[in-house]
Amino acid sequence: MEEAAESIVKTAAESVVNAATESVVNGAAESVVEAVADSIVESAADTILESAAESVLEAATESAFETATQSILEAATESAFETATESILEAATDSAFETATQSILEAATDSAFETATESILEAATDSAFETATESILEAATESAFESATDSILEAATESAFETATESMLEAASDSVLEAATETVTEGIFEGVIEESAADVLTETMNNVAEAAADSQVVSPLNMLGIEPMNYRQIYQMVAGVTVPDTDYLEPYMATVVYLLIVITLGLILRKLTKLIMPASIQVYLVEFVATMEVCSYFFENNFVLKHYGYTIFFFVIVLEILISNRTLEGASENPIKALDEFTKREIGFDKALLKIVFQCCGGLAAYRLAQLVWSLDMIEDHHVRFYEVSCDTDLVTSIALGFLVEMGAAFIDTYLGKQSLSSTPFIDELIKAVNGGIMIVGGVSLTGMYFNPAMATGHMLGCKGTEMWEHLLVYWAGPFVGCLCGVILDRYIRIEKGMLV
């Protein structure tokens, strides 16, 4: 009996082991089977053998033993599978986590390295560029720059300059060229180039700027479809002698020619107006021409002041006043005189207003008349003014002081104009002309000293540096208030033939 039981147990044990081994091998890896076979199966086998032997011996039936064996195997298999699965998952999770962590760290490291590298390179580049720039600037001494400038100036022939100018004109607009000219002039010349080199380069840039504006300049002759001729072309046509384009007249000669042209043209236009135009509008057209002529004088006076100083400037103004007194034939060139006539009830409001409008138009037309003479290109200043595309204000003081200056001059001019300062008419006229010259010389550096709204409008309306309201306040309100003050003072204090009455 014992031998039979042992045989049965062995057979059952072998079957159990074989079944467990096959089940474990089919559900898990070979490594897990070895682990389970070594640890769990041995323990389970001992327990099974003991329990099975007792159960078989006690029950002695094959069916009960099989049932018990199957339950044991199922429990053992489930426990072994769960253990193996947890081990596999833990190992897989650890491996996957390590792999993912490494990938993330590698990617992050690469991205951070690239970003850091770019930042370092940018910072290094900026720093290196600044350092290099400073070194270059420090190394460039004045003598080296002067040598380079001399070489460039010597190598630049007239034909090369013309070619470069044409290329610049095609590539650059007026505004860009102006900005470039200002930048070069202000940025390079300061404390680096000697005066002679600066003059040459300034002249060069001015020539380029003038040539750039050439295509946009519209002179009175252009408006009539006539191509203007400079004095060289006229001289060549009359005398048959060619004059180089770089030759200019002396400034005093140009001033004499300028004034002769303007005065003669003014006389002719006034005569024609009185001869041709209806009487109803003659007075307004005559004042238009008179204002245009007188305002044109002062465009040229700026060059007289520039070349010959305040003394000659003063004498030229006095001379112009004496000439206009004899050639205007009673016509007025100043709107404050229309206001004076209105306050004396000599003309009505509508006529005074019309006079002021025509005088204003004459002041604006004065620029075109001056431009017509400038087209003769007699001096370099005329050349520059002919091609100019902008202007700067003459108001270089405060608005309040500018108002007082223009008001005071208009007040004195109006009041003295109503007085008889000498029993000799010419002396009376001369005193008033000298007074006008003194006032203009004294205030030209502050406001331009116009005390004539039409002239100020013709010379400065739209110029940079003065707003419209500032222009109206200083150059219109100031003279009109001064005129009214002169009219009022004349009612209380009068001078007849140099004596108070």
KAPE-V457173 format. One record per backbone hydrogen bond with DSSP energy under -1.0 kcal/mol. CO is the residue of the C=O (numbers start at 0). NH is the residue of the N-H. If there is no record, write none. Layout:
co:nh
CO:NH
CO:NH
This chain:
co:nh
0:4
1:5
2:6
3:7
4:8
5:9
6:10
7:11
8:12
9:13
10:14
11:15
12:16
13:17
14:18
15:19
16:20
17:21
18:22
19:23
20:24
21:25
22:26
23:27
28:32
29:33
30:34
31:35
32:36
33:37
34:38
35:40
38:42
39:43
40:44
41:45
42:46
43:47
44:48
45:49
46:50
47:51
48:52
49:53
50:54
51:55
52:56
53:57
54:58
55:59
60:64
61:65
62:66
63:67
64:68
65:69
66:70
67:71
68:72
69:73
70:74
71:75
72:76
73:77
74:78
75:79
76:80
77:81
78:82
79:83
80:84
81:85
82:86
83:87
84:88
85:89
86:90
87:91
88:92
89:93
90:94
91:95
92:96
93:97
94:98
95:99
96:100
97:101
98:102
99:103
100:104
101:105
102:106
103:107
104:108
105:109
106:110
107:111
108:112
109:113
110:114
111:115
112:116
113:117
114:118
115:119
116:120
117:121
118:122
119:123
120:124
121:125
122:126
123:127
124:128
125:129
126:130
127:131
128:132
129:133
130:134
131:135
132:136
133:137
134:138
135:139
138:140
140:144
141:145
142:146
143:147
144:148
145:149
146:150
147:151
148:152
149:153
150:154
151:155
154:156
156:160
157:161
158:162
159:163
160:164
161:165
162:166
163:167
164:168
165:169
166:170
167:171
172:176
173:177
174:178
175:179
176:180
177:181
178:182
179:183
180:184
181:185
182:186
183:187
188:191
193:197
194:198
195:199
196:200
197:201
198:202
199:203
200:204
201:205
202:206
203:207
204:208
205:209
206:210
207:211
208:212
212:215
218:222
219:223
220:225
221:224
229:233
230:234
231:235
232:236
233:237
234:238
235:239
243:246
249:253
250:254
251:255
252:256
253:257
254:258
255:259
256:260
257:261
258:262
259:263
260:264
261:265
262:266
263:267
264:268
265:269
266:270
267:271
268:272
269:273
270:274
271:275
272:276
277:280
277:281
280:284
281:285
282:286
283:287
284:288
285:289
286:290
287:291
288:292
289:293
290:294
291:295
292:296
295:299
296:300
299:303
300:304
301:305
302:306
303:307
304:308
308:312
309:313
310:314
311:315
312:316
313:317
314:318
315:319
316:320
317:321
318:322
319:323
320:324
322:326
323:327
327:330
333:336
334:338
335:339
336:340
337:341
338:342
339:343
340:345
341:344
347:351
348:352
349:353
350:354
351:355
352:356
353:357
354:358
355:359
356:360
357:361
358:362
359:363
360:364
361:365
364:368
365:369
366:370
367:371
368:372
369:373
370:374
372:375
373:376
375:230
377:248
378:382
379:383
380:384
381:385
382:386
390:463
393:395
397:401
398:402
399:403
400:404
401:405
402:406
403:407
404:408
405:409
406:410
407:411
408:412
409:413
410:414
411:415
412:416
414:417
415:418
419:497
423:427
424:428
425:429
426:430
427:431
428:432
429:433
430:434
431:435
432:436
433:437
434:438
435:439
436:440
437:441
438:442
439:443
442:445
442:446
442:447
445:395
451:455
452:456
453:457
454:458
455:459
456:460
459:462
462:465
463:392
466:470
467:471
468:472
469:473
470:474
471:475
471:476
472:477
475:479
476:480
477:481
478:482
479:483
480:484
481:485
482:486
483:487
484:488
485:489
488:491
488:492
493:500
494:419
495:498
498:495
